[in-house]
Amino acid sequence: MIAAVAALVLSGCMQTPGPVAVAQSSGDLDHMAYGQPTRTAPPVAADSSGGGAISAARNAFAASPRHAPSPVAYAAPMPPSQPVRYDAAYRLDAGDKLRVVIYGQDGLTNTYAIDAGGSITMPLIGAVPARGRTTAGLAAEISAKLRNGYIREPSVAVEIETYRPFFILGEVAAPGQYPYVPNMTVESAVAIAGGFSPRAKRDLVTMTHTDASGSMRVVVPLGTPVGPGDTIHVGERWF
């Protein structure tokens, strides 16, 4: 009996479990080698909504610093272009329509057209010569006439309401007389007249311009500016 018990004790000592390999982190190894643990990455919280790769990407994005989007430069809208009217040196002539304002005198304030004789006709003072004058010169003439027995200190302003027309003749679809528009060129005048005819000479046209110094007739390219009262003639090509 004693021998059997001793045999059982000896067999239990001989069957002790073998050593188990335990994976140690790099921090534990550093601690064993140098005595200082290294910093370990913070644990990543598990995302129950998806797989591990997707969760890791989401957590990495959440942990990364957010950068404000770069400002985007936008071009400021250009103001709409306004037609440039003639300057103060523009000389009036027959066909121009003027807005004459006499402050405090509603009966005299009105639109007046310059007639074929080059004058406008107003109440009280009658005909006032306008041909060849500037708007400022005409306002001064009207003031002088009103001051002569009608209004003690008249205040007069004159502006161009409608310019006299231009004329286009020759090889265009609809030759004739058309209202002048500021900043016109020969090309835009041809377009207003319906464009060139099939036989038109398209590179050069003849333009007649009249001013205080007289009339001048020249051959000009299509980009030449057109003035009120000018006459454009489109010639015919020979081939």
Legacy VTK file of the C-alpha trace (Angstrom):
# vtk DataFile Version 3.0
C-alpha trace
ASCII
DATASET POLYDATA
POINTS 239 float
0.000 0.000 0.000
2.789 2.390 0.863
4.595 1.414 -2.317
1.536 2.197 -4.462
1.114 5.667 -2.960
4.763 6.475 -3.533
4.463 5.417 -7.189
1.505 7.756 -7.769
3.362 10.715 -6.217
6.404 10.147 -8.371
4.344 9.899 -11.604
2.610 13.287 -10.861
5.943 15.050 -10.447
7.221 13.659 -13.720
4.180 15.024 -15.745
4.501 18.757 -14.952
3.311 20.978 -17.836
5.950 22.207 -20.285
6.874 25.832 -20.614
4.387 28.031 -22.573
5.756 30.737 -24.963
4.225 34.118 -24.155
4.355 36.864 -26.814
5.805 39.955 -25.281
5.225 43.394 -26.664
8.083 45.539 -27.886
7.622 47.640 -24.772
8.243 44.630 -22.537
11.350 43.693 -24.524
12.694 47.232 -24.323
11.990 47.224 -20.638
13.908 43.994 -20.204
16.855 45.239 -22.301
17.059 48.909 -21.287
14.799 49.311 -18.318
12.650 51.922 -20.085
9.344 51.000 -21.668
8.596 52.473 -25.079
5.380 54.236 -25.951
2.796 52.007 -27.413
0.099 53.020 -29.837
-3.210 53.841 -28.213
-5.791 51.136 -28.538
-8.201 51.508 -31.439
-11.832 51.193 -30.541
-13.578 48.447 -32.399
-16.319 49.458 -34.833
-19.192 47.059 -34.749
-20.671 48.489 -37.946
-18.120 47.122 -40.403
-14.953 45.172 -41.085
-11.593 45.797 -39.529
-9.996 47.596 -42.517
-12.885 50.007 -42.876
-12.968 50.643 -39.137
-9.238 51.318 -39.076
-9.544 53.795 -41.956
-12.390 55.628 -40.249
-10.513 55.817 -36.951
-7.352 57.043 -38.695
-9.311 59.756 -40.476
-11.010 60.780 -37.224
-7.662 60.980 -35.428
-5.949 63.016 -38.167
-6.033 66.855 -37.827
-8.731 68.534 -39.841
-7.588 71.227 -42.240
-9.836 74.057 -43.282
-10.475 74.059 -47.047
-8.317 76.462 -49.010
-10.106 79.663 -49.978
-11.253 79.772 -53.587
-10.815 83.026 -55.479
-13.733 84.053 -57.640
-13.511 86.701 -60.324
-15.588 89.723 -59.436
-18.430 90.216 -61.914
-17.692 92.856 -64.423
-20.012 95.764 -64.444
-22.173 95.889 -67.493
-20.709 98.011 -70.223
-22.420 101.342 -70.737
-22.571 103.070 -74.113
-20.134 105.959 -74.260
-21.872 109.073 -75.398
-20.170 111.865 -77.249
-18.122 114.243 -75.134
-18.773 117.893 -74.539
-17.132 118.797 -77.866
-19.880 117.136 -79.930
-21.369 119.587 -82.422
-25.117 119.606 -82.851
-26.831 119.465 -86.209
-30.188 118.901 -87.910
-31.829 115.663 -86.789
-30.528 115.688 -83.212
-33.225 115.600 -80.532
-32.457 117.508 -77.351
-33.859 117.458 -73.851
-33.920 121.048 -72.603
-34.570 121.494 -68.881
-35.304 124.921 -67.384
-35.452 124.426 -63.620
-38.658 125.712 -62.077
-40.267 126.227 -65.486
-42.226 123.108 -66.391
-43.872 124.857 -69.332
-40.511 125.371 -71.028
-38.910 122.007 -70.177
-39.395 119.695 -73.149
-37.797 117.690 -75.970
-36.873 119.751 -79.028
-35.656 118.545 -82.422
-33.164 120.534 -84.460
-34.881 121.336 -87.747
-33.405 121.447 -91.254
-32.445 125.059 -90.679
-30.306 124.061 -87.681
-32.475 125.633 -84.952
-34.883 124.630 -82.188
-38.073 126.518 -81.513
-39.087 127.189 -77.904
-41.979 129.038 -76.240
-41.376 132.723 -75.407
-38.003 133.014 -77.099
-38.779 131.400 -80.468
-35.995 129.989 -82.700
-32.586 129.389 -81.144
-29.666 128.487 -83.482
-28.227 125.073 -82.544
-26.218 123.864 -85.541
-22.509 123.729 -84.811
-22.964 124.452 -81.107
-22.123 122.191 -78.186
-24.804 121.351 -75.636
-23.161 123.758 -73.170
-23.068 126.514 -75.777
-26.741 126.024 -76.592
-27.678 126.107 -72.895
-25.827 129.413 -72.530
-27.665 130.855 -75.562
-31.052 129.793 -74.189
-30.217 131.336 -70.796
-29.262 134.627 -72.423
-32.537 134.806 -74.352
-34.639 133.941 -71.280
-32.784 136.496 -69.180
-33.703 139.186 -71.694
-37.073 140.097 -70.200
-38.493 136.682 -69.246
-36.716 135.005 -66.321
-34.359 136.822 -63.985
-31.867 134.006 -63.289
-32.678 131.019 -65.493
-30.955 127.674 -64.893
-30.771 125.685 -68.123
-29.431 122.208 -68.940
-29.283 120.608 -72.403
-28.569 116.956 -73.166
-28.795 114.831 -76.291
-31.815 112.553 -76.205
-31.463 111.057 -79.704
-28.650 111.489 -82.195
-29.310 112.281 -85.823
-29.427 109.166 -88.037
-26.716 107.708 -90.243
-27.144 106.550 -93.839
-25.911 103.391 -95.539
-26.120 102.836 -99.284
-24.908 100.399 -101.918
-24.482 96.644 -101.646
-26.314 95.891 -98.405
-29.549 93.997 -97.887
-31.606 97.023 -96.782
-29.979 100.378 -97.614
-31.481 103.486 -96.046
-31.531 105.724 -92.960
-31.125 104.248 -89.459
-30.989 105.640 -85.903
-27.453 106.200 -84.705
-26.189 104.199 -81.709
-23.105 105.352 -79.748
-19.898 103.364 -80.361
-20.967 102.202 -83.804
-18.477 101.004 -86.400
-18.861 100.460 -90.139
-19.261 96.731 -89.513
-22.114 97.201 -87.025
-23.771 99.668 -89.422
-23.682 97.019 -92.159
-25.225 94.519 -89.731
-28.056 96.948 -88.928
-28.735 97.227 -92.657
-29.119 93.454 -92.979
-25.565 92.546 -93.945
-23.680 92.551 -97.218
-25.298 91.612 -100.502
-23.715 88.728 -102.472
-21.906 91.195 -104.766
-20.592 93.502 -102.017
-16.968 94.498 -101.702
-16.466 93.497 -98.101
-13.000 94.652 -97.147
-13.240 98.435 -97.684
-16.144 100.893 -97.859
-16.478 104.593 -98.560
-17.619 106.892 -95.753
-18.606 110.552 -95.957
-18.264 112.566 -92.753
-19.427 116.141 -92.297
-18.406 118.458 -89.479
-17.776 122.146 -88.879
-14.777 122.110 -91.220
-16.757 120.630 -94.114
-17.304 117.227 -95.740
-14.663 114.521 -96.083
-14.996 111.332 -98.135
-12.527 108.504 -97.438
-12.135 104.772 -98.004
-12.063 103.031 -94.630
-11.867 99.470 -93.175
-14.805 97.848 -91.400
-13.559 98.720 -87.905
-13.746 102.495 -88.479
-16.034 104.386 -86.037
-19.200 105.928 -87.452
-20.591 109.274 -86.321
-24.118 110.685 -86.402
-25.017 111.922 -89.879
-22.280 109.900 -91.608
-23.032 108.249 -94.946
-21.587 104.808 -95.693
-21.413 103.431 -99.228
-20.656 99.739 -99.829
-19.241 99.181 -103.303
-19.684 96.297 -105.706
-16.898 93.821 -106.389
-16.002 92.933 -109.968
-15.199 89.246 -109.538
LINES 1 240
239 0 1 2 3 4 5 6 7 8 9 10 11 12 13 14 15 16 17 18 19 20 21 22 23 24 25 26 27 28 29 30 31 32 33 34 35 36 37 38 39 40 41 42 43 44 45 46 47 48 49 50 51 52 53 54 55 56 57 58 59 60 61 62 63 64 65 66 67 68 69 70 71 72 73 74 75 76 77 78 79 80 81 82 83 84 85 86 87 88 89 90 91 92 93 94 95 96 97 98 99 100 101 102 103 104 105 106 107 108 109 110 111 112 113 114 115 116 117 118 119 120 121 122 123 124 125 126 127 128 129 130 131 132 133 134 135 136 137 138 139 140 141 142 143 144 145 146 147 148 149 150 151 152 153 154 155 156 157 158 159 160 161 162 163 164 165 166 167 168 169 170 171 172 173 174 175 176 177 178 179 180 181 182 183 184 185 186 187 188 189 190 191 192 193 194 195 196 197 198 199 200 201 202 203 204 205 206 207 208 209 210 211 212 213 214 215 216 217 218 219 220 221 222 223 224 225 226 227 228 229 230 231 232 233 234 235 236 237 238
